[in-house]
């Protein structure tokens, strides 16, 4: 399938917030930093991060840091950058070795700020997908959850370019929810990589897997009433732990399954619902 660049890019190339901090520290120690000069510095930082058992990242480090508002480009320059105030705030909760130095409440408040800063400006966009996702999860009509299929359809739609389109995005997701799946066959979206990292690393979301009892001819599904426990959920379907992906691979958000391998064995057995954690809800009330 050809790469689809006319969509919101899911930043799946670096998903561990601790690794982002390690790479950002490298910028801070060498700023202002140019794109060319940053390459060996980032490579060394990645090796250091791996030694400290943080997640690895690919070659799109600069883009990832910019996407989350952690670096900014110096005026009148497209390849010279420095750490932003938000980047400094993220660095303040880690020591020089990449170890967390704050309590859970401060950590969640910081990761929420970074997630909300996620910015897409490709193809004429001016949109903050993280803010949209958080606003959706607080909306009563959304019922407090989103699935990886719903997120994939949101980011894949080439018409969604602005924060002002929230109502349109919400209606789009509610309409898609009647079908529930991008395809009955696994794995159709790169969001299965992205969303679990917000559970495992960022502590923003929690997840529950609901068994699919029946797939109907119109593409909709009948779900079980109760969520599976973690052991049963993993046995039914591995919905992807924190995984490093490349920017090139992440272009294909909705992948067509190989028709030669379609069978009941690789059909979805569950739908995973992602919800805000109680800690996030508490932080929001205090804010």
C-alpha positions in Angstrom: 0.0 0.0 0.0 1.3 3.5 -0.8 2.2 5.7 2.1 -0.6 8.0 3.2 0.8 11.3 4.2 -2.5 13.2 4.2 -3.4 12.3 7.8 -2.5 13.1 11.3 0.7 11.2 12.1 0.6 9.0 15.1 4.0 9.5 16.9 4.7 5.8 17.3 8.4 6.1 16.6 9.2 6.9 20.3 6.5 5.9 22.7 8.3 5.8 26.1 8.1 9.2 27.9 11.3 8.4 29.8 13.2 7.9 26.5 11.9 11.2 25.3 13.4 12.8 28.5 16.7 11.1 27.8 16.8 12.4 24.3 15.6 15.9 25.4 18.4 16.0 28.0 20.9 15.5 25.1 19.4 18.6 23.4 19.6 20.6 26.6 23.2 19.8 27.1 24.1 20.9 23.6 21.6 23.6 22.7 21.3 25.4 20.4 21.5 22.2 18.3 21.3 21.9 14.5 19.7 19.0 12.7 23.0 17.8 11.3 24.9 18.1 14.6 22.1 16.3 16.5 22.4 13.0 14.6 25.5 11.6 16.5 24.3 13.2 19.7 20.9 11.5 19.5 22.5 8.2 18.5 24.7 8.3 21.6 21.7 9.3 23.8 19.8 6.3 22.4 22.6 3.9 23.3 22.7 5.4 26.7 19.0 5.1 27.1 19.1 1.4 26.1 21.9 0.8 28.6 19.6 2.2 31.3 16.8 -0.1 30.1 14.7 2.7 28.5 12.9 2.0 25.2 14.8 2.6 22.0 13.8 5.1 19.4 14.4 5.4 15.6 16.0 8.2 13.6 13.0 10.6 13.8 14.0 11.9 17.2 13.9 15.6 16.3 10.5 15.3 14.8 9.1 13.4 17.8 10.4 16.1 20.2 8.9 18.8 18.1 5.6 17.0 17.7 5.2 17.0 21.5 6.2 20.7 21.9 9.4 19.8 23.7 11.7 21.7 21.3 11.3 24.8 19.2 13.2 26.1 16.2 15.2 29.3 16.6 13.7 32.3 14.8 14.4 32.4 11.1 15.9 28.9 11.2 14.4 25.5 10.2 17.2 23.3 11.5 18.4 24.9 14.7 16.4 24.1 17.9 16.3 24.5 21.6 14.3 23.1 24.5 11.0 24.7 25.2 9.6 25.6 28.7 7.4 22.5 28.5 10.6 20.5 27.7 12.3 22.0 30.8 9.3 20.9 32.8 9.6 17.4 31.6 13.3 17.4 32.3 12.6 18.6 35.9 10.9 15.4 36.9 13.9 13.2 35.8 17.5 13.1 37.0 20.5 13.1 34.7 20.3 9.3 34.5 16.7 9.3 33.4 15.2 8.2 36.7 11.9 9.7 37.8 12.2 12.1 40.8 8.6 13.2 41.4 5.4 11.7 42.8 2.7 10.1 40.7 0.5 13.2 40.7 3.2 15.4 39.4 4.2 12.8 36.8 0.6 12.5 35.5 0.2 16.3 35.3 3.4 16.6 33.3 2.6 13.8 30.9 -0.9 15.2 30.3 0.7 18.6 29.4 3.0 16.8 26.9 0.2 14.8 25.4 -2.0 17.8 25.1 0.8 19.7 23.3 1.0 17.0 20.6 0.7 19.1 17.4 0.0 18.3 13.8 0.9 20.9 11.1 1.2 18.7 8.0 -0.9 19.2 4.9 -2.3 22.5 6.1 -3.3 21.2 9.6 -3.4 23.2 12.8 -4.6 20.7 15.2 -3.8 19.2 18.6 -4.9 15.6 18.5 -4.0 14.9 22.1 -6.4 17.7 23.2 -9.1 16.3 20.9 -8.7 12.8 22.4 -8.8 14.1 26.0 -11.9 16.3 25.2 -13.6 13.3 23.7 -12.9 11.1 26.7 -14.6 13.7 28.9 -17.6 14.1 26.6 -20.7 12.2 28.0 -21.8 11.1 24.6 -18.6 9.2 24.1 -19.3 7.3 27.3 -15.8 7.6 28.6 -13.9 5.4 26.2 -12.2 5.2 22.8 -10.9 2.2 20.9 -7.8 2.0 18.8 -10.1 1.6 15.7 -11.9 4.9 16.6 -8.6 6.7 17.1 -7.3 5.3 13.8 -10.3 6.6 11.9 -10.0 10.0 13.5 -6.4 10.5 12.5 -6.8 8.9 9.1 -9.6 11.3 8.0 -7.9 13.9 5.7 -10.6 16.4 6.4 -9.7 16.8 10.1 -7.3 19.7 10.2 -8.4 22.0 13.0 -9.2 22.0 16.7 -12.4 23.8 15.9 -13.7 20.6 14.2 -14.3 18.8 17.5 -18.0 18.4 17.1 -17.5 17.0 13.6 -14.8 14.6 14.9 -17.1 13.5 17.7 -20.0 12.8 15.3 -17.7 10.9 13.0 -16.5 8.7 15.8 -20.0 8.0 17.1 -21.1 7.1 13.6 -18.1 4.8 13.2 -18.8 3.2 16.6 -21.9 1.6 15.1 -19.5 -0.6 13.1 -16.8 -0.9 15.8 -14.0 -2.4 13.7 -11.9 -1.0 10.9 -11.8 -4.6 9.7 -12.6 -7.9 11.3 -9.0 -9.1 10.8 -6.0 -8.3 12.9 -4.1 -6.0 13.0 -5.5 -3.1 11.0 -4.2 0.0 12.8 -0.9 1.4 14.1 -2.9 2.8 17.0 -2.6 -0.6 18.7 1.1 0.5 19.2 0.4 4.0 20.2 -2.4 3.7 22.8 -0.9 1.1 25.1 2.1 3.4 25.7 -0.3 5.9 27.2 -1.2 3.1 29.7 2.2 1.6 30.4 4.5 4.6 30.2 2.5 7.8 30.5 -0.1 6.7 33.0 -2.8 8.7 31.2 -5.1 5.8 30.1 -6.2 2.5 31.4 -7.6 -0.3 29.2 -10.2 -3.0 29.3 -10.7 -5.8 26.8 -14.2 -6.8 25.9 -14.9 -10.1 24.2 -16.5 -10.1 20.7 -19.4 -12.6 20.9 -20.5 -12.3 17.3 -19.5 -10.4 14.2 -22.6 -9.5 12.2 -22.9 -9.3 8.4 -23.1 -5.5 8.4 -19.7 -5.3 10.1 -21.1 -4.5 13.6 -20.3 -6.6 16.6 -22.1 -8.0 19.6 -19.9 -7.6 22.7 -19.9 -9.3 26.1 -21.4 -7.4 29.0 -18.2 -7.5 31.1 -14.6 -6.8 30.5 -12.1 -9.7 30.5 -9.6 -9.8 33.2 -6.0 -9.1 32.2 -5.0 -12.8 31.9 -8.1 -13.7 29.7 -7.6 -10.5 27.6 -4.0 -11.3 26.8 -5.0 -14.9 25.9 -7.8 -13.8 23.7 -5.8 -11.2 21.8 -2.5 -9.5 22.2 -3.4 -5.8 21.6 0.2 -4.7 21.6 2.5 -3.6 24.4 4.8 -0.6 24.2 6.5 -1.2 20.9 8.9 0.9 18.9 7.8 1.6 15.3 9.4 3.5 12.5 8.0 6.7 11.1 7.8 5.1 7.6 5.8 2.1 8.9 3.5 4.3 10.8 2.3 6.0 7.6 0.0 3.1 6.9 -2.6 3.5 9.7 -5.3 1.4 8.1 -3.6 -1.7 6.6 -5.3 -4.1 4.2 -5.0 -7.7 5.5 -3.3 -10.3 3.3 -6.3 -12.1 1.7 -4.2 -15.3 1.6 -4.1 -15.4 5.4 -7.6 -14.5 6.3 -9.2 -17.0 8.7 -11.0 -17.2 12.0 -7.6 -17.6 13.7 -6.6 -14.0 12.8 -10.0 -12.3 13.4 -10.4 -9.9 16.3 -11.5 -11.7 19.4 -11.8 -8.6 21.6 -12.2 -4.8 21.4 -9.9 -2.8 23.7 -11.5 0.2 25.3 -9.2 3.0 26.6 -10.3 5.2 29.4 -8.8 8.0 31.5 -7.2 6.8 34.7 -8.6 7.9 38.1 -5.4 9.9 38.7 -6.0 11.9 35.5 -9.6 12.6 36.5 -8.4 13.8 40.0 -5.7 16.0 38.4 -8.3 17.5 36.1 -10.6 18.4 39.0 -7.8 20.1 40.9 -6.7 22.1 37.9 
